């Protein structure tokens, strides 16, 4: 299971890196941007896990995540329909 997740992450990482480099960002800055994104991504995972385990906030966390998911999806659809 761990190998599958790791290989999946490496594919996404290399794809994002290729997009950064092809858009004109130098390799060093692209690696810095990827590192920045992944550090904060893992910090968010750890924070969410600690909050859900230590406090009884699971219902609130699910509500916020579902709201953000719907908002981002609907905002993307509205911006595409206006174009």
C-alpha positions, 0 to 999 in steps of 0.5 A: 500500500505504501509503495503504491501511494509513494509511486502515485505521489512521484508521478504527480510530483514529476508532472507538476515539476514539468509544468513549472519548468515548461512555463519558464520557471528555473529548476531551482525555483520550481523545486522550491515551490514544490517543497513549499507546497508539500511542506504545508500540505503535510503540515495540514494533514498533521494538524487535521489529524491532531485536531480530529484525534484530540478534540471532538471536532470531526463533524465540524472538520467534515462540514468545513471540508465539504463546504470548501469542496463544493465552493471550489467546484462551483466557483470553477464551473461559474468561471468557465460558464462565463467565458 
